[in-house]
Amino acid sequence: MPDGAKVSAGASAVLIISVLLFNLIARYLGKKLQKKITAG
């Protein structure tokens, strides 16, 4: 069995990484959408 500290550290690392990825993707999509709206 893995010990609890490692599991919680891994879980929080995954959470942070997914939040960062989501922020980057959302920003990228926002820029694309804004271009489409302003150009159209």
N, C-alpha and C positions, 0 to 999 in steps of 0.2 A: 504493500500500500504506500502510495506517495504521501509525504507528510503535508499537513494542512497549510503551512506557511508557503510552501512551494506552489501548491495548487491555487491559493488565493492570489499570490504574486503573478502567476501565469494568467489567471483569469482577468486580473486588473490590467495586465499588459495587453491582452487581446482586446479588452474593452477600449482602452486608450487608442490602440492602433485603428480599430474599426471606426471610432469617432473621428479620428484625424482623416482617415480615408473618406468617410462620408462628407466631411467638411470640404475636402479638396474637390470631390466629384460634384457636390452641390454648387460650389463656386464656379467650376468649369461649365456646368450646365446653365447656370444663371447667366454667364457671359454669352453663351451661344444663344440663349433665348432672348436676351436683351438686344443682341445684334439683329436677330430675326424680327423682333417687334419694331425696332427703330428703323430698319431698312424697309420693312414692309409698310 
